[in-house]
Amino acid sequence: MIHVLATIEVVDGKRDEFLKHFNELVPQVLAEEGCIAYGPAVDLQTNLPVQPPVRPNIVTVIEQWDDLPALEAHLMAPHMVAFRDVVKDLVIETIVGVLEPA
């Protein structure tokens, strides 16, 4: 199993619009072969001293996949290609971290 943390910076004031499109995509991704978990998360304001300031323009996608080939297939899936085209003007930057259990 592998874990993926994708940090997506969206254009100021466009997070809700981005999440609308993203949440429409989630059922298709969850149906993909090898997908264990896939969903968006946003920063939660807390009083924890170790937490940095809330980032209102960041969406973090938390994913789990059976293996790297499943993730690679996901990235090339037609619905993902179409999604990236739909949100291209809403996204400033995407940083992806792929991890394995230690």
Backbone as a ProteinNet text record, in pm:
[ID]
protein_1_A
[PRIMARY]
MIHVLATIEVVDGKRDEFLKHFNELVPQVLAEEGCIAYGPAVDLQTNLPVQPPVRPNIVTVIEQWDDLPALEAHLMAPHMVAFRDVVKDLVIETIVGVLEPA
[TERTIARY]
84.8	0	89.3	41.4	110.5	12.9	68	-8.9	32	-63.5	-35.3	-94.7	-15.1	-62.3	-37.6	-145	-134.8	-178.8	-90.8	-120.7	-147.2	-269.5	-312.3	-339.8	-266.6	-291.4	-385.7	-498.8	-597.2	-594.4	-647.1	-655.9	-738.2	-695.7	-764.6	-914.4	-994.5	-1139.7	-1203.6	-1125.6	-1179	-1182.7	-1155.3	-1150.6	-1284.4	-1395.3	-1526.3	-1558.7	-1526.3	-1550.6	-1465.5	-1339.2	-1252.1	-1308.2	-1349.1	-1401.1	-1530.2	-1612.5	-1733.7	-1696.1	-1602.5	-1557.3	-1489.8	-1408	-1335.4	-1431.4	-1529.4	-1622.4	-1709.6	-1730	-1799.6	-1713.7	-1583.6	-1488.1	-1468.3	-1482.3	-1446.1	-1508.9	-1639.2	-1694.6	-1627.9	-1589.9	-1521.8	-1385.2	-1314.6	-1182.1	-1194.1	-1289.1	-1306	-1340.8	-1397.9	-1432.5	-1313.9	-1203.9	-1087.1	-1024.9	-971.5	-901.7	-779.7	-767.5	-652.3	-669.7	-782.8	-805.5	-862.6	-796	-841.2	-912.7	-857.6	-916.8	-876.6	-968.6	-941.6	-1037.3	-985.1	-1073.8	-999.3	-1069.3	-1008.8	-1020.5	-928.5	-932.9	-881	-928.4	-882.3	-836.6	-752.6	-698.7	-810.9	-794.1	-886.2	-816.2	-879.7	-823.5	-831.2	-718	-712.4	-626.4	-614.1	-525.2	-396.4	-367.9	-247.1	-124.2	-28.1	88.4	177.4	167.7	253.1	192.3	69.3	2.9	36	75.7	97.7	-35.7	-32.5	-158	-238.5	-369.7	-459.4	-428.5	-429.5	-403.5	-535.6	-604.5	-738.6	-742.3	-629.1	-627.3	-564.4	-554.5	-492.6	-597	-595.3	-672.6	-570.6	-581	-493.9	-576.4	-527.7	-595	-521.2	-596.6	-540.3	-583.8	-484.7	-512.6	-439.9	-498.2	-430.8	-456.6	-350.7	-357.1	-292.2	-336.7	-276.4	-126.9	-91	48.4	72	196.9	233.5	167	156.8	86.9	-58.7	-126.5	-264.8	-266.9	-172	-163.2	-131.8	-39	-2.9	-122.3	-199.4	-319.4	-421.1	-434.9	-526.1	-491	-364.6	-322.6	-352.1	-360.5	-386.3	-532.4	-615.3	-756.6	-825.2	-914.5	-981.7	-1050.9	-1113.6	-1181.7	-1082.4	-960.1	-859.2	-805.3	-785.3	-740	-844.2	-971.9	-1080.3	-1088	-1073.4	-1078.2	-968.1	-846.3	-735.6	-763.1	-827.2	-860.7	-966.1	-1065.9	-1174.1	-1121.5	-1027.6	-981.6	-850.4	-798.4	-665.5	-655.9	-764.3	-760.3	-785.8	-814.1	-838.1	-715.8	-621	-506.9	-380.5	-310.7	-181.9	-68.8	-72.4	36.9	-14	42.9	15	147.6	159.1	277.3	229.5	289.9	246.3	357.8	321.4	412.9	361.1	446.1	409.6	491.2	421.1	486	452.9	537	510.4	516.1	444.2	448.9	592.6	627.1	763	769
-118.1	0	124.3	227.6	355.9	465.7	571.2	688.9	804.2	890.6	1009.7	1129.2	1233.8	1362	1463.9	1512.2	1612.8	1746.5	1843.1	1976.9	2066.1	2117.9	2196.7	2339.4	2432.8	2574.4	2626.3	2681.1	2732.9	2885.9	2941.5	3086.6	3143.7	3257.6	3324.2	3334.8	3287.8	3296	3188.5	3092.2	2989.2	2849.6	2840.3	2707.7	2636.4	2704.1	2638.6	2589	2668.7	2626.5	2504.4	2506.4	2391.2	2266.7	2281.1	2166.1	2112.3	2196.6	2150.1	2053.5	2093.3	2005.9	1880.7	1898.6	1785.5	1681.8	1726.7	1632.9	1559.8	1618.1	1547	1433.1	1446.6	1348.5	1230	1251.7	1152	1014.6	1001.3	866.7	789.5	859.1	792.4	740.4	819	777.6	660.6	667.1	557.6	426.1	433.5	312.9	257.6	330.3	284.3	162.6	73.8	-42.7	2.8	-48	-16.5	102.2	173.9	288.4	240.6	274.3	238.2	356.3	475.4	596.2	715.8	814.2	932.7	1041.8	1152.2	1260.3	1387.7	1500.3	1629.5	1665.8	1749.4	1803.5	1946.9	2028.5	2167.2	2192.6	2292.6	2324.6	2357.2	2309.1	2335.7	2425.9	2534.4	2624.8	2558.8	2550.8	2497.4	2591.2	2557.3	2631.1	2553.7	2452.8	2373.9	2458.9	2464.7	2551.2	2504.3	2378.7	2326.8	2345.8	2392.7	2409.1	2544.9	2544.9	2673.7	2742.8	2867.1	2937.1	2862.9	2875.8	2814.9	2872.6	2784.3	2824	2815.8	2926.5	2922.5	2883.5	2887.4	2854	2718.1	2634.7	2503.2	2393.6	2297.9	2174.5	2061.3	1975.8	1859.4	1736.7	1661	1537.4	1423.2	1343.8	1231.4	1104.5	1027.3	910.7	787.9	671.1	543.2	457.4	392.7	307.7	173.6	70.3	-62.1	-60	9	8.7	123.5	141.2	249.1	235.9	115.4	105.9	153.9	130.3	179.3	332.1	393	539.1	593.8	530.6	575.7	566.6	458.4	443.6	552.5	582.4	688.7	821.9	855.3	984.2	996.4	884.1	884.7	855.5	828.7	796.3	912.5	882.2	989	1092.8	1048.3	1145.5	1237.6	1189.8	1276.7	1377.8	1333.7	1425.1	1535.2	1495.9	1593.9	1687.9	1633.6	1715.8	1821.8	1780.4	1876.7	1989.7	1957.4	2060.7	2157.1	2102.7	2185.3	2282.9	2238.6	2321.9	2395.5	2387.2	2444.8	2593.2	2668	2811.2	2840.9	2736.7	2752.6	2715.1	2643.9	2587.8	2667.6	2704.6	2772.5	2670.4	2573.8	2477.2	2350.7	2237.9	2109.6	2044.5	2001.7	1929.5	1794.6	1687.9	1553	1481.7	1423.5	1338.5	1196.3	1102.5	960.9	893	823.4	765.1	617.3	546.3	407	390.4	291.1	269.7	242.1	294.9	276.7	153.5
0	0	0	-69.9	-68.2	-27.8	25.8	65.3	-25.5	-54.2	-133	-59.9	-46.9	4.3	-105.8	-164.1	-269.5	-211.9	-215.4	-165.9	-286.3	-293.5	-408.5	-362.8	-421.5	-394.5	-501.8	-458.2	-552.8	-553.1	-659.7	-674.4	-558.8	-508.7	-398.1	-425.7	-330.6	-341.5	-426.7	-475.4	-565.8	-502.9	-373	-310.9	-319.3	-291.5	-296.1	-436.1	-536.4	-674.7	-708.9	-667.3	-690.3	-622.1	-495.7	-420.9	-480.9	-538.8	-606.3	-717.9	-801.7	-910.7	-855.3	-752.2	-695.5	-638.8	-562.3	-499.3	-600.7	-717.8	-825.5	-880	-869.6	-919.9	-825.6	-696.8	-595.7	-619.7	-648.6	-668.4	-782.6	-888.2	-999.5	-956.9	-878.3	-832.9	-735.9	-644.3	-548.2	-616.9	-736.2	-812.7	-891.9	-896.7	-971.6	-904.4	-987.6	-935.3	-855.9	-735	-651.4	-559.5	-570.4	-482.8	-349.9	-242.4	-108	-43.1	-59	-0.6	-85.1	-92.7	-174.1	-130.7	-80.7	-40.8	-9.2	-21	7.6	155.2	200.3	336.5	330.8	423.8	434.2	577.3	593.3	725.3	824.1	945.8	1055.8	1156.5	1192	1292.9	1429.7	1497	1633.1	1717.7	1843.4	1933.1	1960.3	1879.4	1899.5	1867.6	1958.6	1935.9	1821.3	1782.4	1675.5	1536.8	1531.4	1402	1340.9	1213.6	1146.7	1119.9	1075.2	1044	936.7	944.7	846.4	708.5	609.3	470.7	393.8	374.6	315.7	168.3	101	-41.4	-69.4	34.3	18.6	36.6	-55.7	-43	-39.7	60.2	69.4	33.7	-62.5	-101.7	-33.7	41.9	115.8	44.1	-1.5	-84.5	-31.3	-58.5	-36.5	-159.4	-205.9	-324.2	-293.7	-364.8	-347	-376.9	-486.2	-529.9	-628	-666.5	-757.3	-894.8	-954	-1082.7	-1075.4	-964.7	-949.9	-948.2	-878.7	-876.4	-1015.2	-1084.3	-1218.8	-1313.3	-1303.3	-1386.7	-1352.7	-1225.1	-1180.7	-1246.3	-1248.1	-1303.1	-1452.2	-1521.7	-1665.8	-1700.1	-1599.6	-1624.4	-1696.3	-1790.6	-1866.2	-1777.9	-1667.3	-1581.3	-1510.2	-1485.8	-1424.7	-1525.6	-1648.1	-1753.5	-1773.1	-1777.6	-1794.3	-1674	-1552.8	-1431.9	-1433	-1465.2	-1467	-1566.3	-1676.7	-1774.4	-1718.9	-1649.2	-1593.8	-1488.8	-1405.2	-1293	-1320.3	-1440.6	-1468.4	-1434.8	-1450	-1419.1	-1271.4	-1193.7	-1050.2	-966.9	-1027.4	-954.6	-984	-876.5	-889.6	-893.7	-799.8	-788.2	-721.2	-763.3	-699.5	-663.6	-538.3	-491.5	-440.3	-491.2	-456	-381.3	-266.6	-191.8	-194.2	-235.7	-238.4	-129.7	-39.4	77.7	89.5	163.2	194.9	346.3	398.6	543.5	588.8	703.1	756.4	844.9
[MASK]
++++++++++++++++++++++++++++++++++++++++++++++++++++++++++++++++++++++++++++++++++++++++++++++++++++++

